[in-house]
Structures are given as C-alpha cells and as structure tokens.
Amino acid sequence: MHSFSIVLVLSATVLVLSATVLVLSATVLVLSATVLVLSATVLVLSVLMSFVVPPIARRAGVAAFRGKPQITAESLVAPFQTGHIVGMAMLEVAGFLSCIALTGGFGNAPSWFLVVPIAILVLMLIRFPRVAFVADWVSMAREDIALSF
C-alpha cells in the first residue's frame, strides 16, 4: 500500500508541475525564456518519472495478489498494464508540452526543438510492450508471488 501512495504522490507532482507550466505560459510573453526553461524541466521530469513510476505501480499491483491461492496469468497482466499506461501518460505530458512549445505557446521555440517530440515518440515506440517481454514479466511475477506465499 505504501508503494501505491508513492505512485500517487509522484503522479500528482508531475501533474502539478505540468499545470504550473501551462498557467505560467498563459500569462507570460515577456518571460518566454523562463517558461521554456520550466517546460524543459517538466519534460525532463516527465521522462524520468516515466521510468521510475511504472515499476512501483507494478509492484503495488503484484502485492495485491500475495496470499491468494490461484492466480492466473491473465490476472497478472493488469498490474503490468497499469504501470505501462502510467509511464506512457507521463511521456505524453512531455510530448504535448513540447508540441505546445513548438506552436509558440511558450514563446518562440527554436526550430531544432522539433527533435524533442520526435525523440519522445521514438521512446514511446521503443517502450511499447512486446508479447515475450510481458510473458517474461508475468512469469517472474508469479515466481515472486509463489516465493512469498
């Protein structure tokens, strides 16, 4: 339950930072350089948190199965999906902020900044789960549950 609380706090932190950047961008024309720095910070934090939070969410989901006698592989896919969706959502925040920056929402972003949303899209494609990876994760989760039983 403690790791689930950490997931919620970390997710709320990223959402608060994103909201802060959006509020600042609506009121700032003169401080466009400051807002670009803030959006870059949120981009970096979102990408970093997209690697940190999903394993925590997966562990919290697997912990709910401890002590249960019969666990199907299908039921163990849900914690994996939850972690994956949370991680991808954090990457989407970074992608949307970079697109807003490119449209001039945060001042004039340099043209080389187009690399950022493309890199985030490539990262999302790389992290898309494959069947073999999910099957390996489910078998490791089953072993983890069996060892703690």
NORDAVEN-V177904 format. One record per run of one state. SS is the DSSP state (@ for helix, = for strand, . for the rest). FROM is the first residue (numbers start at 0). LEN is the number of residues. If there is no record, write none. Layout:
BEGIN
ss={SS;SS}
from={FROM;FROM}
len={LEN;LEN}
END
This chain:
BEGIN
ss={.;@;.;@;.;@;.;@;.;@;.}
from={0;1;27;31;63;72;102;110;126;130;148}
len={1;26;4;32;9;30;8;16;4;18;1}
END
